[in-house]
Amino acid sequence: MTLRFHKNIYGSKALHKAISAYSEFADITMTKKGDYFLVDIEPHDKEQGLEVVFEFQNFALGESISGRFEV
Amino acid sequence: MDNQTAVRLNIKKKIYPKEVVMMAAYVFLDRCYVFIDQPDKDHFLVELRPKSKVEGDLAGEFENQLIMNSLRLKIVRDTKMVRDMIFARAIGQSMPKKEERGVLPNLPPEVARLLESTDEDMDYNEDPLGIAIPWEEKFGKKGGESDS
């Protein structure tokens, strides 16, 4: 599954942190294309796959926000 | 995880800037899966997918958060100069005045003299209290003494 994260909203450092945090739950790689970071994510547990993807997105967003603003 | 339908909001950047959208989104991270995209240069697209059964109107709540955070951002920007001045004054007033610095009771004379001296008087190579002198050199072992 490929996720697209817009560079104006999601930071590169935040995404790397998320990849590091979720590496034990999924195989994750990241590339860039235009205004987006493209993240390929393959959860190890197929039954909980969607949950892992959504939690990964939340983590990345949370890190992007707290990295930019003091919340 | 319940399969809840996602709520999507199309937000104009001109009305709610990125900081406001992100601060509003942060509030929902504990109970929703939140995804933000920028489909074009004038809009943000926010997708809220509840983690469990929805109670209430998610879209309405998010819109309320946008307004609250817009106000918060406005107040932060409008008061920045005043806050910086208050902070600088508070820090400045907590520093002892120059004439009060020498009035410190019960200090060894060499310490009091050091505190009174200014940065221009001091050279980092000087060691008036002998702190850099190794212990052995200062109190040197006598011949034949062991460590135990």
gemmi code that builds the backbone of each chain (N, CA, C; Angstrom):
import gemmi

chains = {
    "A": [
        ("MET", (0.860, -1.198, 0.000), (0.000, 0.000, 0.000), (0.892, 1.242, 0.000)),
        ("THR", (0.527, 2.197, -0.856), (1.321, 3.427, -0.943), (0.527, 4.597, -0.377)),
        ("LEU", (1.140, 5.308, 0.553), (0.517, 6.489, 1.159), (1.213, 7.727, 0.633)),
        ("ARG", (0.419, 8.801, 0.446), (0.995, 10.058, -0.031), (0.860, 11.110, 1.072)),
        ("PHE", (1.968, 11.697, 1.431), (1.981, 12.731, 2.464), (2.501, 14.026, 1.846)),
        ("HIS", (1.679, 15.073, 1.919), (2.076, 16.334, 1.301), (3.192, 16.993, 2.104)),
        ("LYS", (4.206, 17.479, 1.399), (5.396, 18.033, 2.072), (5.076, 19.291, 2.867)),
        ("ASN", (4.036, 19.995, 2.489), (3.687, 21.224, 3.200), (3.085, 20.928, 4.577)),
        ("ILE", (2.629, 19.690, 4.775), (1.947, 19.341, 6.024), (2.787, 18.369, 6.859)),
        ("TYR", (3.326, 17.374, 6.232), (4.085, 16.340, 6.930), (5.574, 16.595, 6.734)),
        ("GLY", (6.297, 16.596, 7.873), (7.729, 16.840, 7.781), (8.492, 15.552, 7.516)),
        ("SER", (9.646, 15.719, 6.879), (10.483, 14.558, 6.574), (10.958, 13.874, 7.858)),
        ("LYS", (11.360, 14.696, 8.820), (11.848, 14.133, 10.095), (10.738, 13.374, 10.793)),
        ("ALA", (9.507, 13.934, 10.728), (8.368, 13.286, 11.375), (8.098, 11.933, 10.739)),
        ("LEU", (8.189, 11.892, 9.424), (7.933, 10.634, 8.730), (9.023, 9.610, 9.044)),
        ("HIS", (10.257, 10.077, 9.120), (11.339, 9.140, 9.482), (11.146, 8.602, 10.889)),
        ("LYS", (10.664, 9.448, 11.784), (10.395, 9.005, 13.167), (9.296, 7.959, 13.162)),
        ("ALA", (8.265, 8.199, 12.347), (7.144, 7.266, 12.280), (7.604, 5.935, 11.694)),
        ("ILE", (8.433, 6.009, 10.667), (8.949, 4.779, 10.046), (9.753, 3.981, 11.066)),
        ("SER", (10.557, 4.697, 11.828), (11.370, 4.038, 12.842), (10.482, 3.398, 13.912)),
        ("ALA", (9.425, 4.103, 14.303), (8.556, 3.603, 15.368), (7.743, 2.395, 14.924)),
        ("TYR", (7.392, 2.350, 13.641), (6.509, 1.289, 13.169), (7.231, 0.202, 12.375)),
        ("SER", (8.544, 0.233, 12.399), (9.310, -0.725, 11.598), (9.105, -2.162, 12.078)),
        ("GLU", (8.744, -2.321, 13.346), (8.537, -3.705, 13.824), (7.153, -4.234, 13.447)),
        ("PHE", (6.273, -3.358, 12.983), (4.923, -3.788, 12.618), (4.724, -3.893, 11.113)),
        ("ALA", (5.635, -3.269, 10.357), (5.446, -3.243, 8.900), (6.775, -3.002, 8.211)),
        ("ASP", (6.815, -3.385, 6.949), (7.958, -3.037, 6.101), (7.622, -1.711, 5.444)),
        ("ILE", (8.475, -0.715, 5.684), (8.147, 0.649, 5.250), (9.335, 1.263, 4.531)),
        ("THR", (9.060, 1.847, 3.366), (10.090, 2.600, 2.651), (9.494, 3.931, 2.218)),
        ("MET", (10.366, 4.913, 2.007), (9.888, 6.255, 1.666), (10.674, 6.827, 0.498)),
        ("THR", (9.945, 7.475, -0.399), (10.583, 8.179, -1.509), (9.888, 9.529, -1.664)),
        ("LYS", (10.417, 10.324, -2.606), (9.797, 11.631, -2.846), (9.298, 11.679, -4.285)),
        ("LYS", (8.172, 12.360, -4.466), (7.714, 12.592, -5.835), (6.965, 13.908, -5.863)),
        ("GLY", (7.537, 14.889, -6.480), (6.885, 16.200, -6.571), (6.687, 16.802, -5.195)),
        ("ASP", (5.446, 17.153, -4.878), (5.126, 17.774, -3.595), (4.815, 16.761, -2.505)),
        ("TYR", (5.031, 15.484, -2.785), (4.623, 14.444, -1.848), (5.791, 13.546, -1.446)),
        ("PHE", (5.681, 13.063, -0.209), (6.491, 11.923, 0.215), (5.633, 10.681, -0.035)),
        ("LEU", (6.216, 9.701, -0.706), (5.480, 8.456, -0.959), (5.998, 7.391, -0.006)),
        ("VAL", (5.090, 6.817, 0.760), (5.490, 5.805, 1.741), (4.840, 4.485, 1.356)),
        ("ASP", (5.674, 3.496, 1.111), (5.181, 2.139, 0.854), (5.171, 1.382, 2.168)),
        ("ILE", (4.008, 0.887, 2.546), (3.887, 0.223, 3.839), (3.204, -1.125, 3.655)),
        ("GLU", (3.858, -2.171, 4.161), (3.302, -3.517, 4.105), (3.272, -4.082, 5.516)),
        ("PRO", (2.114, -4.057, 6.192), (2.036, -4.562, 7.566), (2.365, -6.053, 7.639)),
        ("HIS", (3.026, -6.444, 8.709), (3.377, -7.849, 8.890), (2.134, -8.680, 9.189)),
        ("ASP", (1.224, -8.133, 9.992), (-0.007, -8.826, 10.357), (-1.123, -8.327, 9.452)),
        ("LYS", (-1.587, -9.172, 8.551), (-2.584, -8.714, 7.569), (-3.919, -8.387, 8.233)),
        ("GLU", (-4.244, -9.079, 9.319), (-5.534, -8.837, 9.979), (-5.614, -7.445, 10.574)),
        ("GLN", (-4.499, -6.993, 11.098), (-4.470, -5.658, 11.703), (-3.823, -4.627, 10.783)),
        ("GLY", (-3.722, -4.978, 9.519), (-2.985, -4.145, 8.572), (-3.497, -2.717, 8.495)),
        ("LEU", (-4.831, -2.592, 8.383), (-5.410, -1.258, 8.211), (-5.176, -0.404, 9.455)),
        ("GLU", (-5.294, -1.047, 10.613), (-5.086, -0.312, 11.861), (-3.647, 0.207, 11.941)),
        ("VAL", (-2.704, -0.628, 11.534), (-1.295, -0.217, 11.558), (-1.087, 0.983, 10.633)),
        ("VAL", (-1.713, 0.946, 9.478), (-1.564, 2.050, 8.518), (-2.129, 3.343, 9.096)),
        ("PHE", (-3.330, 3.250, 9.667), (-3.954, 4.458, 10.234), (-3.156, 4.994, 11.413)),
        ("GLU", (-2.683, 4.101, 12.253), (-1.892, 4.551, 13.413), (-0.592, 5.194, 12.938)),
        ("PHE", (-0.026, 4.654, 11.898), (1.194, 5.230, 11.329), (0.921, 6.659, 10.846)),
        ("GLN", (-0.194, 6.832, 10.159), (-0.563, 8.173, 9.676), (-0.730, 9.146, 10.841)),
        ("ASN", (-1.407, 8.679, 11.892), (-1.623, 9.535, 13.067), (-0.301, 9.917, 13.708)),
        ("PHE", (0.576, 8.951, 13.837), (1.875, 9.210, 14.455), (2.632, 10.251, 13.651)),
        ("ALA", (2.625, 10.071, 12.328), (3.355, 11.005, 11.464), (2.771, 12.411, 11.582)),
        ("LEU", (1.447, 12.500, 11.642), (0.824, 13.813, 11.754), (1.129, 14.445, 13.111)),
        ("GLY", (1.025, 13.648, 14.160), (1.321, 14.152, 15.502), (2.750, 14.665, 15.600)),
        ("GLU", (3.684, 13.942, 15.046), (5.089, 14.384, 15.076), (5.282, 15.631, 14.229)),
        ("SER", (4.590, 15.702, 13.103), (4.708, 16.888, 12.246), (4.194, 18.110, 12.976)),
        ("ILE", (3.077, 17.967, 13.681), (2.490, 19.101, 14.388), (3.361, 19.490, 15.571)),
        ("SER", (3.732, 18.558, 16.408), (4.502, 18.910, 17.604), (5.910, 19.346, 17.245)),
        ("GLY", (6.386, 18.951, 16.082), (7.699, 19.408, 15.654), (7.693, 20.836, 15.158)),
        ("ARG", (6.521, 21.299, 14.751), (6.433, 22.650, 14.190), (5.928, 23.655, 15.198)),
        ("PHE", (5.051, 23.199, 16.079), (4.459, 24.099, 17.041), (4.646, 23.529, 18.425)),
        ("GLU", (4.669, 24.382, 19.403), (4.676, 23.912, 20.775), (3.237, 23.671, 21.150)),
        ("VAL", (2.803, 22.410, 21.267), (1.411, 22.105, 21.633), (1.368, 21.460, 23.011)),
    ],
    "B": [
        ("MET", (-10.978, -2.674, 15.584), (-11.277, -1.321, 15.073), (-12.615, -1.341, 14.344)),
        ("ASP", (-13.539, -0.457, 14.765), (-14.825, -0.387, 14.069), (-14.652, 0.247, 12.709)),
        ("ASN", (-15.426, -0.201, 11.759), (-15.332, 0.384, 10.430), (-16.241, 1.595, 10.337)),
        ("GLN", (-15.734, 2.723, 10.752), (-16.532, 3.936, 10.742), (-16.271, 4.686, 9.449)),
        ("THR", (-17.314, 5.360, 8.984), (-17.174, 6.150, 7.765), (-16.360, 7.398, 8.073)),
        ("ALA", (-15.491, 7.747, 7.118), (-14.658, 8.927, 7.318), (-15.456, 10.189, 7.021)),
        ("VAL", (-15.142, 11.217, 7.785), (-15.705, 12.552, 7.556), (-14.653, 13.366, 6.826)),
        ("ARG", (-15.060, 13.992, 5.758), (-14.087, 14.785, 4.980), (-14.485, 16.253, 4.971)),
        ("LEU", (-13.497, 17.101, 5.204), (-13.762, 18.549, 5.182), (-12.802, 19.217, 4.205)),
        ("ASN", (-13.368, 20.060, 3.369), (-12.582, 20.832, 2.420), (-12.433, 22.241, 3.000)),
        ("ILE", (-11.217, 22.626, 3.299), (-11.003, 23.874, 4.047), (-10.226, 24.863, 3.193)),
        ("LYS", (-10.732, 26.091, 3.134), (-10.046, 27.124, 2.341), (-8.860, 27.670, 3.117)),
        ("LYS", (-7.707, 27.672, 2.479), (-6.489, 28.158, 3.130), (-6.581, 29.638, 3.458)),
        ("LYS", (-7.343, 30.364, 2.650), (-7.460, 31.801, 2.859), (-8.170, 32.100, 4.193)),
        ("ILE", (-9.077, 31.217, 4.589), (-9.832, 31.443, 5.817), (-9.112, 30.816, 7.013)),
        ("TYR", (-8.654, 29.584, 6.848), (-7.962, 28.892, 7.939), (-6.577, 28.487, 7.460)),
        ("PRO", (-5.530, 29.189, 7.954), (-4.174, 28.841, 7.515), (-3.724, 27.484, 8.051)),
        ("LYS", (-2.581, 27.053, 7.582), (-2.093, 25.714, 7.904), (-1.952, 25.494, 9.408)),
        ("GLU", (-1.432, 26.515, 10.120), (-1.228, 26.343, 11.559), (-2.549, 26.033, 12.275)),
        ("VAL", (-3.605, 26.716, 11.854), (-4.912, 26.539, 12.489), (-5.443, 25.132, 12.203)),
        ("VAL", (-5.329, 24.695, 10.977), (-5.821, 23.367, 10.608), (-5.064, 22.287, 11.384)),
        ("MET", (-3.754, 22.459, 11.497), (-2.960, 21.437, 12.184), (-3.227, 21.432, 13.691)),
        ("MET", (-3.393, 22.616, 14.273), (-3.699, 22.667, 15.708), (-5.063, 22.049, 15.975)),
        ("ALA", (-6.017, 22.290, 15.080), (-7.341, 21.690, 15.247), (-7.263, 20.181, 15.100)),
        ("ALA", (-6.485, 19.715, 14.142), (-6.364, 18.271, 13.894), (-5.735, 17.563, 15.091)),
        ("TYR", (-4.809, 18.226, 15.740), (-4.089, 17.611, 16.873), (-5.061, 17.177, 17.969)),
        ("VAL", (-6.131, 17.963, 18.137), (-7.113, 17.684, 19.195), (-7.806, 16.346, 18.960)),
        ("PHE", (-7.901, 15.924, 17.702), (-8.676, 14.736, 17.376), (-7.851, 13.455, 17.288)),
        ("LEU", (-6.547, 13.565, 17.468), (-5.669, 12.421, 17.242), (-5.949, 11.252, 18.180)),
        ("ASP", (-6.487, 11.550, 19.364), (-6.693, 10.442, 20.303), (-7.947, 9.628, 19.958)),
        ("ARG", (-8.934, 10.233, 19.317), (-10.163, 9.476, 19.053), (-10.473, 9.281, 17.576)),
        ("CYS", (-9.633, 9.854, 16.718), (-9.844, 9.660, 15.279), (-8.517, 9.374, 14.594)),
        ("TYR", (-8.613, 8.740, 13.444), (-7.468, 8.677, 12.543), (-7.602, 9.892, 11.623)),
        ("VAL", (-6.590, 10.737, 11.666), (-6.664, 12.023, 10.975), (-5.657, 12.043, 9.836)),
        ("PHE", (-6.116, 12.479, 8.686), (-5.226, 12.613, 7.539), (-5.490, 13.962, 6.888)),
        ("ILE", (-4.425, 14.678, 6.570), (-4.553, 16.000, 5.952), (-3.833, 15.977, 4.611)),
        ("ASP", (-4.513, 16.478, 3.612), (-3.903, 16.571, 2.286), (-4.082, 17.997, 1.771)),
        ("GLN", (-3.364, 18.300, 0.702), (-3.490, 19.607, 0.055), (-3.746, 19.357, -1.425)),
        ("PRO", (-5.019, 19.177, -1.786), (-5.330, 18.785, -3.174), (-5.005, 19.873, -4.197)),
        ("ASP", (-5.083, 21.146, -3.752), (-4.687, 22.232, -4.639), (-4.121, 23.362, -3.775)),
        ("LYS", (-3.662, 24.414, -4.421), (-2.944, 25.446, -3.658), (-3.861, 26.270, -2.761)),
        ("ASP", (-5.183, 26.141, -2.931), (-6.105, 26.975, -2.157), (-6.852, 26.220, -1.054)),
        ("HIS", (-6.687, 24.901, -0.983), (-7.495, 24.121, -0.045), (-6.673, 23.077, 0.695)),
        ("PHE", (-7.180, 22.766, 1.911), (-6.737, 21.575, 2.622), (-7.904, 20.598, 2.633)),
        ("LEU", (-7.568, 19.326, 2.612), (-8.589, 18.294, 2.769), (-8.278, 17.533, 4.051)),
        ("VAL", (-9.215, 17.549, 4.984), (-9.015, 16.860, 6.258), (-9.957, 15.671, 6.304)),
        ("GLU", (-9.402, 14.522, 6.609), (-10.211, 13.299, 6.723), (-10.150, 12.822, 8.170)),
        ("LEU", (-11.324, 12.666, 8.774), (-11.418, 12.194, 10.152), (-12.117, 10.846, 10.132)),
        ("ARG", (-11.432, 9.836, 10.635), (-12.019, 8.493, 10.673), (-12.072, 8.073, 12.134)),
        ("PRO", (-13.260, 7.981, 12.749), (-13.348, 7.681, 14.181), (-12.773, 6.308, 14.492)),
        ("LYS", (-12.102, 6.222, 15.657), (-11.531, 4.937, 16.064), (-12.611, 4.025, 16.615)),
        ("SER", (-13.629, 4.612, 17.208), (-14.726, 3.794, 17.728), (-16.035, 4.500, 17.401)),
        ("LYS", (-17.118, 4.050, 18.018), (-18.433, 4.567, 17.648), (-18.497, 6.080, 17.863)),
        ("VAL", (-19.040, 6.751, 16.846), (-19.104, 8.210, 16.887), (-20.265, 8.660, 17.745)),
        ("GLU", (-19.962, 9.608, 18.634), (-21.051, 10.268, 19.342), (-20.927, 11.748, 19.073)),
        ("GLY", (-21.911, 12.301, 18.483), (-21.846, 13.727, 18.157), (-21.461, 13.944, 16.713)),
        ("ASP", (-21.283, 15.206, 16.412), (-21.024, 15.618, 15.033), (-19.538, 15.953, 14.908)),
        ("LEU", (-18.779, 15.038, 14.305), (-17.329, 15.233, 14.190), (-16.993, 16.467, 13.347)),
        ("ALA", (-17.700, 16.612, 12.227), (-17.410, 17.735, 11.329), (-17.657, 19.054, 12.054)),
        ("GLY", (-18.780, 19.117, 12.774), (-19.106, 20.332, 13.517), (-18.074, 20.626, 14.598)),
        ("GLU", (-17.646, 19.579, 15.272), (-16.625, 19.763, 16.316), (-15.326, 20.267, 15.706)),
        ("PHE", (-14.966, 19.721, 14.569), (-13.722, 20.154, 13.924), (-13.820, 21.608, 13.492)),
        ("GLU", (-14.971, 21.975, 12.968), (-15.159, 23.372, 12.556), (-15.060, 24.309, 13.759)),
        ("ASN", (-15.590, 23.877, 14.892), (-15.458, 24.677, 16.115), (-13.994, 24.818, 16.513)),
        ("GLN", (-13.239, 23.740, 16.384), (-11.806, 23.791, 16.713), (-11.066, 24.733, 15.773)),
        ("LEU", (-11.487, 24.785, 14.524), (-10.855, 25.712, 13.574), (-11.054, 27.150, 14.046)),
        ("ILE", (-12.255, 27.460, 14.464), (-12.541, 28.826, 14.920), (-11.763, 29.133, 16.191)),
        ("MET", (-11.767, 28.192, 17.134), (-11.058, 28.421, 18.408), (-9.573, 28.645, 18.168)),
        ("ASN", (-9.000, 27.824, 17.319), (-7.568, 27.950, 17.078), (-7.220, 29.157, 16.226)),
        ("SER", (-8.157, 29.613, 15.404), (-7.944, 30.868, 14.675), (-7.831, 32.016, 15.663)),
        ("LEU", (-8.720, 31.998, 16.652), (-8.687, 33.055, 17.665), (-7.414, 32.972, 18.488)),
        ("ARG", (-7.042, 31.743, 18.826), (-5.823, 31.554, 19.613), (-4.608, 32.090, 18.853)),
        ("LEU", (-4.546, 31.793, 17.570), (-3.407, 32.243, 16.767), (-3.384, 33.762, 16.673)),
        ("LYS", (-4.563, 34.351, 16.521), (-4.651, 35.820, 16.434), (-4.150, 36.460, 17.736)),
        ("ILE", (-4.583, 35.890, 18.861), (-4.156, 36.443, 20.155), (-2.648, 36.297, 20.322)),
        ("VAL", (-2.105, 35.155, 19.935), (-0.649, 34.939, 20.038), (0.100, 35.983, 19.229)),
        ("ARG", (-0.366, 36.220, 18.016), (0.332, 37.179, 17.139), (0.160, 38.612, 17.635)),
        ("ASP", (-1.061, 38.966, 18.085), (-1.318, 40.342, 18.523), (-0.561, 40.701, 19.799)),
        ("THR", (-0.299, 39.694, 20.622), (0.312, 39.987, 21.924), (1.798, 39.645, 21.982)),
        ("LYS", (2.369, 39.264, 20.864), (3.765, 38.798, 20.883), (4.709, 39.869, 21.434)),
        ("MET", (4.543, 41.101, 20.957), (5.480, 42.149, 21.361), (5.350, 42.417, 22.867)),
        ("VAL", (4.130, 42.500, 23.343), (3.903, 42.771, 24.763), (4.475, 41.633, 25.613)),
        ("ARG", (4.247, 40.403, 25.204), (4.748, 39.261, 25.980), (6.266, 39.252, 26.015)),
        ("ASP", (6.889, 39.556, 24.885), (8.356, 39.588, 24.845), (8.888, 40.670, 25.783)),
        ("MET", (8.198, 41.826, 25.809), (8.639, 42.909, 26.687), (8.499, 42.509, 28.152)),
        ("ILE", (7.374, 41.885, 28.491), (7.147, 41.467, 29.880), (8.208, 40.458, 30.297)),
        ("PHE", (8.493, 39.535, 29.417), (9.469, 38.501, 29.719), (10.856, 39.114, 29.901)),
        ("ALA", (11.224, 40.003, 28.991), (12.553, 40.627, 29.068), (12.673, 41.441, 30.349)),
        ("ARG", (11.608, 42.140, 30.716), (11.654, 42.950, 31.936), (11.760, 42.046, 33.157)),
        ("ALA", (11.033, 40.950, 33.160), (11.069, 40.020, 34.296), (12.466, 39.444, 34.464)),
        ("ILE", (13.103, 39.081, 33.356), (14.458, 38.531, 33.426), (15.413, 39.613, 33.908)),
        ("GLY", (15.261, 40.809, 33.357), (16.163, 41.896, 33.717), (16.065, 42.255, 35.178)),
        ("GLN", (14.856, 42.248, 35.718), (14.656, 42.631, 37.115), (15.120, 41.544, 38.070)),
        ("SER", (15.279, 40.327, 37.605), (15.718, 39.255, 38.501), (17.233, 39.258, 38.660)),
        ("MET", (17.946, 40.017, 37.801), (19.400, 40.088, 37.923), (19.747, 41.087, 39.025)),
        ("PRO", (20.699, 40.764, 39.923), (21.068, 41.722, 40.978), (21.756, 42.926, 40.376)),
        ("LYS", (21.504, 44.110, 41.000), (22.147, 45.328, 40.519), (23.645, 45.216, 40.769)),
        ("LYS", (24.428, 45.974, 39.998), (25.885, 45.883, 40.078), (26.367, 46.199, 41.491)),
        ("GLU", (25.782, 47.241, 42.128), (26.269, 47.638, 43.460), (25.901, 46.608, 44.527)),
        ("GLU", (24.930, 45.725, 44.261), (24.542, 44.739, 45.256), (25.393, 43.471, 45.170)),
        ("ARG", (26.106, 43.291, 44.062), (26.807, 42.038, 43.858), (27.929, 41.817, 44.881)),
        ("GLY", (28.538, 42.905, 45.352), (29.644, 42.731, 46.295), (29.168, 42.454, 47.707)),
        ("VAL", (27.866, 42.661, 47.978), (27.349, 42.492, 49.345), (26.887, 41.047, 49.523)),
        ("LEU", (27.819, 40.148, 49.692), (27.486, 38.737, 49.874), (28.134, 38.277, 51.167)),
        ("PRO", (27.314, 37.816, 52.140), (27.902, 37.537, 53.457), (28.678, 36.230, 53.470)),
        ("ASN", (29.608, 36.145, 54.385), (30.277, 34.891, 54.740), (30.951, 34.195, 53.565)),
        ("LEU", (31.568, 34.973, 52.682), (32.301, 34.352, 51.577), (33.797, 34.499, 51.831)),
        ("PRO", (34.560, 33.488, 51.439), (36.016, 33.666, 51.532), (36.433, 34.866, 50.710)),
        ("PRO", (37.460, 35.593, 51.147), (37.839, 36.846, 50.463), (38.186, 36.636, 48.996)),
        ("GLU", (38.862, 35.498, 48.665), (39.247, 35.316, 47.262), (38.004, 35.085, 46.390)),
        ("VAL", (36.942, 34.437, 46.927), (35.703, 34.210, 46.166), (34.961, 35.532, 45.969)),
        ("ALA", (34.894, 36.312, 47.014), (34.223, 37.617, 46.915), (34.933, 38.499, 45.896)),
        ("ARG", (36.289, 38.422, 45.896), (37.054, 39.229, 44.945), (36.770, 38.785, 43.515)),
        ("LEU", (36.646, 37.466, 43.299), (36.350, 36.939, 41.964), (34.976, 37.397, 41.486)),
        ("LEU", (33.986, 37.365, 42.378), (32.630, 37.766, 42.002), (32.555, 39.241, 41.641)),
        ("GLU", (33.401, 40.024, 42.308), (33.377, 41.464, 42.040), (34.072, 41.812, 40.739)),
        ("SER", (34.984, 40.958, 40.293), (35.737, 41.310, 39.086), (34.836, 41.157, 37.875)),
        ("THR", (35.123, 41.957, 36.859), (34.323, 41.896, 35.630), (34.971, 40.947, 34.633)),
        ("ASP", (34.270, 40.664, 33.557), (34.809, 39.755, 32.544), (36.098, 40.297, 31.936)),
        ("GLU", (36.184, 41.652, 31.829), (37.389, 42.238, 31.218), (38.611, 41.966, 32.089)),
        ("ASP", (38.389, 41.854, 33.430), (39.537, 41.644, 34.322), (40.045, 40.207, 34.274)),
        ("MET", (39.225, 39.292, 33.815), (39.547, 37.878, 33.973), (40.169, 37.294, 32.713)),
        ("ASP", (41.111, 36.421, 32.927), (41.753, 35.687, 31.828), (41.490, 34.212, 32.102)),
        ("TYR", (41.068, 33.483, 31.089), (40.696, 32.082, 31.328), (41.899, 31.238, 31.747)),
        ("ASN", (43.115, 31.736, 31.493), (44.311, 30.982, 31.887), (44.618, 31.119, 33.367)),
        ("GLU", (44.037, 32.152, 33.988), (44.318, 32.352, 35.409), (43.569, 31.313, 36.242)),
        ("ASP", (44.159, 30.946, 37.327), (43.550, 29.950, 38.213), (43.823, 30.376, 39.644)),
        ("PRO", (43.164, 31.472, 40.085), (43.493, 32.044, 41.399), (43.209, 31.098, 42.563)),
        ("LEU", (42.269, 30.186, 42.452), (41.946, 29.284, 43.545), (42.693, 27.953, 43.422)),
        ("GLY", (43.514, 27.787, 42.393), (44.288, 26.550, 42.244), (43.436, 25.333, 41.947)),
        ("ILE", (42.298, 25.509, 41.278), (41.385, 24.391, 41.026), (41.989, 23.416, 40.005)),
        ("ALA", (42.756, 23.944, 39.044), (43.295, 23.099, 37.976), (44.537, 22.329, 38.402)),
        ("ILE", (45.062, 22.621, 39.595), (46.276, 21.924, 40.048), (45.876, 20.518, 40.478)),
        ("PRO", (46.565, 19.458, 39.933), (46.212, 18.092, 40.327), (46.413, 17.888, 41.824)),
        ("TRP", (45.588, 17.015, 42.372), (45.596, 16.761, 43.798), (46.970, 16.309, 44.280)),
        ("GLU", (47.589, 15.420, 43.446), (48.887, 14.859, 43.838), (49.945, 15.947, 43.895)),
        ("GLU", (49.852, 16.886, 42.990), (50.845, 17.961, 42.946), (50.637, 18.906, 44.118)),
        ("LYS", (49.402, 19.120, 44.463), (49.075, 20.072, 45.519), (49.409, 19.492, 46.887)),
        ("PHE", (49.095, 18.220, 47.095), (49.284, 17.628, 48.426), (50.300, 16.491, 48.411)),
        ("GLY", (51.127, 16.406, 47.403), (52.129, 15.423, 47.026), (52.331, 14.291, 48.017)),
        ("LYS", (52.434, 13.032, 47.483), (52.639, 11.861, 48.336), (54.061, 11.894, 48.863)),
        ("LYS", (54.204, 11.450, 50.086), (55.559, 11.330, 50.633), (56.132, 9.993, 50.177)),
        ("GLY", (57.431, 9.824, 50.119), (58.070, 8.594, 49.644), (57.729, 7.417, 50.548)),
        ("GLY", (57.419, 6.227, 49.917), (57.131, 5.004, 50.667), (55.695, 4.860, 51.092)),
        ("GLU", (54.840, 5.851, 50.870), (53.436, 5.710, 51.283), (52.702, 4.900, 50.234)),
        ("SER", (51.769, 4.005, 50.696), (50.955, 3.256, 49.742), (49.533, 3.847, 49.705)),
        ("ASP", (48.740, 3.399, 48.684), (47.392, 3.936, 48.525), (46.404, 3.312, 49.489)),
        ("SER", (46.603, 2.110, 49.929), (45.595, 1.448, 50.786), (45.642, 1.982, 52.208)),
    ],
}
model = gemmi.Model(1)
for chain_id, residues in chains.items():
    chain = gemmi.Chain(chain_id)
    for i, (resn, *xyz) in enumerate(residues, 1):
        res = gemmi.Residue()
        res.name, res.seqid = resn, gemmi.SeqId(i, " ")
        for name, pos in zip(("N", "CA", "C"), xyz):
            atom = gemmi.Atom()
            atom.name, atom.element = name, gemmi.Element(name[0])
            atom.pos, atom.b_iso = gemmi.Position(*pos), 0.0
            res.add_atom(atom)
        chain.add_residue(res)
    model.add_chain(chain)
structure = gemmi.Structure()
structure.add_model(model)
structure.setup_entities()
